[in-house]
Amino acid sequence: MTAMPMRLARAEWQRFLKQRLNLWVLAVFALLLGASAAWSGLAARDYRAAAVAQQADWEQLRLKARAIAAQPADGTKAMMAAFQFARGDAPPAQLPALGGLALGTGAFELLGPDARVTVESRHTDARKAERLGNPLLEDLGLPDFSTVLALLLPLAILGLSCGLVQEEREQGRWPWVVAQCARPAQVFAMALGLRGIAAWGIAAAASLLAFALDPGATAGALFCWLAAVAAFCAFWLALAGLFCLLPLSSGSAALGLLACWLLSTFAIPAALDAWADRQEPMPSRLAAIAAIRDAQQEAEVHMDAHLADWYAAHPAAAPFAARSHAWPVSFLPRYLAQDRRIRPLMESFDEARARRFAWLEHRNWLSPNLALAMAADRLAGIDAPRYLRHVQRVNTYEDAWRDFFVPRIMSYQGLAAEDFDRLPRFEAPSDASTWEVLRQVLLLGLVALALSGCIALARKSLEKP
Amino acid sequence: MRLFAVVRKELRALLRDGRFAVLALSMGLLLAGLLVTSAQQHRRLAAEKAQVAAAVRAQWDAQGNKHPHRGAHFGLYALRPDSPLAAIDPGLDPYLGQALWLEPHRRNMTRFRPAADEAPSVRFGQLTPAFALVALLPLFIIALAFNAVSAERESGTLRMLHSAGLPGSRLLAGKFAALMSVVALMLLACVGGGLALAAAGGSAQPDAIGRGVLAAGSFLLYYGIFAALALAVSAWLPTSRLSLFVLLGLWIAFVFVVPRLGAAAAERAVPLPTAERFWSDIQRDYAQGLPGDPDLATRGKAFEAELLQRHGAKRLEDLPFGVAAVRRMARDAYADRVHALHFDDLWRRHMLQAQWLRAAAAFSPVMAMRAISMKMAGTDLMHQRHFEDAAEAYRRQVNAKIDQWDADHTRGLASFDDRYADNDLWRSVDAFRYVPPGIGFALKAALPDFALLLAWALGAGWLLAASVRKLQP
């Protein structure tokens, strides 16, 4: 009894290999996926190396500033040196990439995961935090592994399974299958399963390559990713199987499946985006410009009052001798005041993004391609909820940075050499949200199971010659 | 059988094919939906831009009493007006910043890229009318034409037509003409609809119409390439299934694979500096001086010495104009030079990357068509550079005006904490009025892409002509 399925599998495998088109589809799929995996893995490696180099550069900067601070200087000069360091030389507050960075660095490039805290306003001058990129290349899209896989895997399944039944019928071979086999559905299931294993196998091998090239990759991320790809593969395989059972010609079935791919890749995500926009509207960046300027102007008008308030609240930092204050001392309380208004405004964009992401995550089973892209973002560590938590941590860190520097600047004392050893440091936990990915895998798996149920219900049609 | 008869027969066959009805209806509905949605968004964005530009200007005008340089630092924002055709092809707009902050001393980059706020699906490509025209309509052509010849062969009608004396060239020409007439109708409806929507929004100028006509002509040529390729493949390959797979493979390669590989190659071949490096290089060249120039302090001392000598004064305090403002003007002139050098280099790198992509267009007509479409819509890099250059010229003009006013209204070394400028000064600064370049600019920028598209058309035409000999039953 157990030998029968094995014999069937062997026979189907032989039949699969003898069809040249299958081999062509697999070869092209493997080549493209392999190239994309290599590119993404190397990009992840470069990204991690650049992050480490950035920290090392900053350490040099700190040591240089420490050496200068060790030399005797008058109060104003020391204050000015402390101000220059505090406003422009803070360490990069980096969003640490997670174990799945090899799935694509594109989102990191787009969002800019490094922030530079300052005693001025980082929101009005994002010079160092923003990344330089060519919009033309960004528009075309770089070959991020997860994106390429989400685009190509369904098409590979289409190429492998299209016409599995219809073409056999059109060419008169299916009646032979029905005549020779008690359960044609078993042959069909085996053929479909083998195709699924072949497509998933190539995807898994390419994933292994991408993860192997990234020194920060983790086994947990790889496991979650392979599970997500398996669920994704199962969905498309089940859908392809369902199309094989429909009373269509092989060409029409291929076009129908292609239409499903177009819907899942472009139309449904666009519709979900539009829907999310209504449910969780994104505030206007353009309108924010006017609000930011309003805060700037307001703070500037009340600059003297902010200065007086600051010294009243920090009597210990007031200079011993009465003096009139000039830039930068006269400006710092104003920056703090304007940031109290600007910061929540800017954070509201990240909050809206996080809410939209969560909203989409609950509905992305409607578009498996979108679900896979979102799972990849989670595993790489660039999903919107995590980015929001990062922004909040950066804000807390900025407060600590300011609490450290502002009193030393306002009191005209500057920093002593040993102060540079006590600078606030940005701590970012590696808070992987594996559970969310597994939940999506489960959802996709359930959808695939439901489709498989439909195939099981329609399997009678296979018994027709 | 005359060519016209073949075309009529093919058109009738197309109309009778259920596949055509489903595909044409889906495509038509999709295009119409995308056009209307995009036009609405375009209008809303234009209104918001106008509103924000007015608010920003009002804030500038009502700054109140300030030191003029502090007022200049409050700055202005330049917002780029969208061209009417951006509703059809938003091009690079999602990846370009929406606003450019204009302030003294420094040239900034545009900020707030809409793509950063989009869902992860943006990576698959944005569903816009241009995407439908560039990527989906060719798929529609493939779906209609993949079995145009192979089905005739499989059903035996090719043999009948051959025995009736119909030359293969005439059969292929008829099929091509019938297919193109259907596609041309859809294209006409789409571009016409787009222009009508633009006109309803009050933004259809002759320039936009000219650009629209050029874009439509290019699209027609582009669809001709796909129609010719589809018919040729259908004629060359023995079965409809194989033909469909080969054409789908080509479509995937043209639309998804080649552009991404081209982008990756361009990025590796012409790397861009990091933002940190870019800005610190500018700061270094400004502070230490460009090669052969002295550093900032030496330049400052030399400038002050020259000022004193020119005016026969011994102290800066005795000079009959605002020294800080004049000194600032000299420093800013140098800073402008440094910025221009680095920004030009960055643009040069962008253009080199664009050339790599153009080379990739030799492997995909989609890339050439996308480039043409964006250029005609004014949403490409060249148009963006034109805008940024105009904004930079305006930035310099505004700052020079304010510094000149400061120099004229003060003497010697005035305190930076004095507030001697008022709303009259802010209001005297002209508003930024950007005049987008005309069709000639777009045409010149798109010439190499037109040449590539033409080369593709010739290649596809040759392949179609060569496939005539494969029409033997």
Chai-1 contact restraints between the chains, C-beta under 6 A:
chainA,res_idxA,chainB,res_idxB,connection_type,confidence,min_distance_angstrom,max_distance_angstrom,comment,restraint_id
A,W39,B,A264,contact,1.0,0.0,6.0,A-B,restraint_1
A,L110,B,A116,contact,1.0,0.0,6.0,A-B,restraint_2
A,L111,B,A116,contact,1.0,0.0,6.0,A-B,restraint_3
A,R127,B,W279,contact,1.0,0.0,6.0,A-B,restraint_4
A,K128,B,E276,contact,1.0,0.0,6.0,A-B,restraint_5
A,E130,B,A275,contact,1.0,0.0,6.0,A-B,restraint_6
A,R131,B,A275,contact,1.0,0.0,6.0,A-B,restraint_7
A,L132,B,L272,contact,1.0,0.0,6.0,A-B,restraint_8
A,L132,B,A275,contact,1.0,0.0,6.0,A-B,restraint_9
A,L132,B,F278,contact,1.0,0.0,6.0,A-B,restraint_10
A,N134,B,H350,contact,1.0,0.0,6.0,A-B,restraint_11
A,N134,B,Q353,contact,1.0,0.0,6.0,A-B,restraint_12
A,P135,B,L92,contact,1.0,0.0,6.0,A-B,restraint_13
A,P135,B,Y95,contact,1.0,0.0,6.0,A-B,restraint_14
A,P135,B,L96,contact,1.0,0.0,6.0,A-B,restraint_15
A,L136,B,A354,contact,1.0,0.0,6.0,A-B,restraint_16
A,L136,B,L381,contact,1.0,0.0,6.0,A-B,restraint_17
A,L137,B,A263,contact,1.0,0.0,6.0,A-B,restraint_18
A,L137,B,E267,contact,1.0,0.0,6.0,A-B,restraint_19
A,E138,B,Y95,contact,1.0,0.0,6.0,A-B,restraint_20
A,D139,B,L92,contact,1.0,0.0,6.0,A-B,restraint_21
A,D139,B,Y95,contact,1.0,0.0,6.0,A-B,restraint_22
A,L140,B,P259,contact,1.0,0.0,6.0,A-B,restraint_23
A,L140,B,A263,contact,1.0,0.0,6.0,A-B,restraint_24
A,G141,B,R123,contact,1.0,0.0,6.0,A-B,restraint_25
A,G141,B,R260,contact,1.0,0.0,6.0,A-B,restraint_26
A,L142,B,A263,contact,1.0,0.0,6.0,A-B,restraint_27
A,L142,B,A264,contact,1.0,0.0,6.0,A-B,restraint_28
A,P143,B,R260,contact,1.0,0.0,6.0,A-B,restraint_29
A,P143,B,A264,contact,1.0,0.0,6.0,A-B,restraint_30
A,T147,B,R123,contact,1.0,0.0,6.0,A-B,restraint_31
A,L151,B,F256,contact,1.0,0.0,6.0,A-B,restraint_32
A,G163,B,R241,contact,1.0,0.0,6.0,A-B,restraint_33
A,S250,B,R241,contact,1.0,0.0,6.0,A-B,restraint_34
A,G251,B,S240,contact,1.0,0.0,6.0,A-B,restraint_35
A,G251,B,L244,contact,1.0,0.0,6.0,A-B,restraint_36
A,A254,B,L244,contact,1.0,0.0,6.0,A-B,restraint_37
A,L255,B,A143,contact,1.0,0.0,6.0,A-B,restraint_38
A,T265,B,F124,contact,1.0,0.0,6.0,A-B,restraint_39
A,F266,B,L127,contact,1.0,0.0,6.0,A-B,restraint_40
A,P269,B,S121,contact,1.0,0.0,6.0,A-B,restraint_41
A,A270,B,L127,contact,1.0,0.0,6.0,A-B,restraint_42
A,D273,B,A119,contact,1.0,0.0,6.0,A-B,restraint_43
A,M282,B,D117,contact,1.0,0.0,6.0,A-B,restraint_44
A,R285,B,Q98,contact,1.0,0.0,6.0,A-B,restraint_45
A,R285,B,F112,contact,1.0,0.0,6.0,A-B,restraint_46
A,L286,B,E48,contact,1.0,0.0,6.0,A-B,restraint_47
A,L286,B,V52,contact,1.0,0.0,6.0,A-B,restraint_48
A,L286,B,Q98,contact,1.0,0.0,6.0,A-B,restraint_49
A,I289,B,V52,contact,1.0,0.0,6.0,A-B,restraint_50
A,I289,B,Y77,contact,1.0,0.0,6.0,A-B,restraint_51
A,I289,B,A99,contact,1.0,0.0,6.0,A-B,restraint_52
A,A290,B,V52,contact,1.0,0.0,6.0,A-B,restraint_53
A,A290,B,A55,contact,1.0,0.0,6.0,A-B,restraint_54
A,A290,B,V56,contact,1.0,0.0,6.0,A-B,restraint_55
A,R293,B,Q59,contact,1.0,0.0,6.0,A-B,restraint_56
A,L360,B,A119,contact,1.0,0.0,6.0,A-B,restraint_57
A,L370,B,S121,contact,1.0,0.0,6.0,A-B,restraint_58
A,A373,B,P120,contact,1.0,0.0,6.0,A-B,restraint_59
A,M374,B,P120,contact,1.0,0.0,6.0,A-B,restraint_60
A,D377,B,P120,contact,1.0,0.0,6.0,A-B,restraint_61
